[in-house]
Amino acid sequence: MPTARLSSVFASSFKASLRKPRAPLAALAAATERVRAGTLSQEDAHHLFDELLGQAAAVPERGLNNFLAALARAPPSAACRDGPGLAIALFNRMSRGTGARVVSPTLCTYSILMDCCCRAGRPDLVLAFFARLIRLGLRLEVISFSNLLKGLCQAKHTNEAVDLLLHRTPELDCVPNVFSYSIVINGCFKQGEVDKACNLFHGMIQLGVQPNVVIYTSIINALSKCGAMDKAEVVLQQMVDQGIEPNIRTYTSLAHGYSASGQWKAAVRVFKEMVSVGVLPNAVTLNSFMDSLCKHRRTTEARVIFDSMAAKGQKPDIVSYSTMLSGYAKEGCFDDMTCLFNSMLQNGVVPNHHIFNILINAYAKRGLVDEAMHMFEVMRQQGVNPDVFSYQIIMDSLCKMGRMDAALDKFNQMVNQGVSPDIVVYRCLVLGSCSHGDFVKAKELISEAVNRGLCSNSVFFYPVINDLCKEGKVKEAQDMFDFILGIGQRADVIMYNSLMDGYCLVGKVEEALRVLDAMKSAGLQPTAVTYGILLNGYCKIGRIAAGLSLFMEMSLSGVKPTTIMYNIILDGLFCSGRTVCAKEKFHTMNESGIPVGVDTYNIVLSGLCKNNCTDEAIELFKELRAKNVKINVMILNTMISAMFKTRRIEEAKDLFDTISAIGLVPSVVTYSVMMTNFIKEGLLADADDMFLAMEKAGCAPNSSLLNQVVRALLEKGAVVKAATYLAKLDAKQLSVEASTISLIVSLFSGEGKLREHVELLPVKYQPPESSTDN
């Protein structure tokens, strides 16, 4: 007999059986078994209640509770997708029933229903059932009380849940247990209220409620996620002292916390400790550890764990492969990535969209478009249909290479395959079209995206305007801006700011002011960012007076100056030599309570030094050190230069030694400052020692440093030393700057003061006339 016919006969027989009056308890028992088997449909359940509500016999409390409890725990199935929701609906029918003697629901009934509300995602109904329970005068028990707490936490009312748990239990005549505390503590964690959860944890211990492994692990997990590993270890020790054995989730939380913060030795220690006490890591634990390692570019260590999984009886799953492939992709280890992918196929692990997208994206980001396209085809051959992200990766890569026709072909293929393009796809194609000058196509794509309802805000339009402005194509950006307004789209402050920034970048501040007027006419008010853009524009073209006027106008209009604005105006004042005004502004900034950051101090110190106020800069720097203000290498570079300028050589050396002592790393600029100033002071050996120290520290000299050193040596007359560093430029295949060539020509040709030492230079650097004379 065909399956469809069998199903029809079965349903008919069931409905027929419902027409025959049955004892309520037997009917509910039979239905309960069908719920557990996953074969009771919503229609069947309602037919059952039609029968029960039509009989004179009362609906038995025990049978009803068993039936509702089975529905509460029933997983979604083809017959019934929402068991908890169905239980609530059936009870509401029963409570409205008038034709039958319905036994009054008990505390157990309401407890089950409150649990159903939580499971069905309807925490708002929990309080309604709780109110019915109270009105009926039923005595609250810990299970129903815990379900009430669960509902409050699900509804994000953790304050009410904490208050109920700590202060309202006496009037409810209910004593909370460890499960009650566990519910509220986890509710607080889900809302990000870590301190509140920890306080509740300590409070329960003081009240004599002993936490269980679930609560201890929840606390350890939350503290580990916050990076508070010391506190997590304290809680772990408390747990062990209470005789509660940590489980796999406890150790996983700790290991993940350590690895996420880069403390690899501590993470390994946790793993070893876990194994030593007989808790074997599962795939989830190992995958989590590998993921942390890969995110911190430690794929070698992650691969060791991956290879050890099989030996530990944990076969790598698709998540394991995904984690390792992603790690290899980020580090550019393409050979390892390819080998692992092939191994995955050989081991029978079927790749999914995520796996293929990792590989496609890895090749695309490296500019290996052909390899990305090949993997795209392999994906289709493996029976995995590319999704919108797969297509977007390929199209973005093609756009960046200028292969717009190929990108548009992929777009058409995607649409023909039934994959709907999203806003990211359209933005990619629009940006590609604009970048390669096809504004007609860009406008066509924008119109199409608007018609699809995919772009109605600056998330789509801002990158178009911003990219064109950053490329200096402000005229084209203005044209696209006008087009966007012309098709009925409203520009926001972000878009106007972007266009103003574009005009300021090319020195057209008056045009930027025109855009500002248009923005105001559109009913939009300038923000702090708007004024910052215009201030920067004025300062860059040297119109400091106009910038100061704008700064005053901004303050009068109610826009509070920011740290960035002060930085812009201070830099402009120092660059224009208006040191007194700059110092007054800096004083005002401090008095106004505007946060003064490391960038501000760098601008002020550098500005004072450039304007021959070196002693003031040194005094300010000493104040910062005395107040333990955080400084960076740029500030130290500035101050080392200042020390040399005022002939405080030993202080400059001490300041250089301070860099490592305070946990910073000297930059190439630092070494350049030290070497060039040593040479100016005639300390050539110290300069050579500094170069050796730089190489030993793993800091590679760049073209700028070597050219500056060569020029400083030549100006000092140290031709042999200069020749040595010229040879280093050649050895490192770095270019000789025009200013260095110009200095060589002026010193060694004609009447140059080093003419007689020209032979000490490498032949390729000897001026032409000198080579001829020789």
Secondary structure, 3 states (H helix, E strand, C coil): CCHHHHHHHHHHHHHHHHHCCCCHHHHHHHHHHHHHHCCCCHHHHHHHHHHHHHCCCCECHHHHHHHHHHHHHCCCCCCCCCHHHHHHHHHHHHHHCCCCCECCCCHHHHHHHHHHHHHCCCCHHHHHHHHHHHHCCCCCCHHHHHHHHHHHHHCCCHHHHHHHHHHCHHHHCCCCCHHHHHHHHHHHHHCCCHHHHHHHHHHHHHCCCCCCHHHHHHHHHHHHHCCCHHHHHHHHHHHHHCCCCCCHHHHHHHHHHHHHCCCHHHHHHHHHHHHHCCCCCCHHHHHHHHHHHHHCCCHHHHHHHHHHHCCCCCCCCHHHHHHHHHHHHHHCCHHHHHHHHHHHHHCCCCCCHHHHHHHHHHHHHCCCHHHHHHHHHHHHHCCCCCCHHHHHHHHHHHHHCCCHHHHHHHHHHHHHCCCCCCHHHHHHHHHHHHHCCCHHHHHHHHHHHHHCCCCCCHHHHHHHHHHHHHCCCHHHHHHHHHHHHHCCCCCCHHHHHHHHHHHHHCCCHHHHHHHHHHHHHCCCCCCHHHHHHHHHHHHHCCCHHHHHHHHHHHHHCCCCCCHHHHHHHHHHHHHCCCHHHHHHHHHHHHHCCCCCCHHHHHHHHHHHHHCCCHHHHHHHHHHHHHCCCCCCHHHHHHHHHHHHHCCCHHHHHHHHHHHHHCCCCCCHHHHHHHHHHHHHCCCHHHHHHHHHHHHHCCCCCCHHHHHHHHHHHHHHCCHHHHHHHHHHHHHCCCCCCHHHHHHHHHHHCCCCCCHHHHHHCCHHHCCHHHHHHC
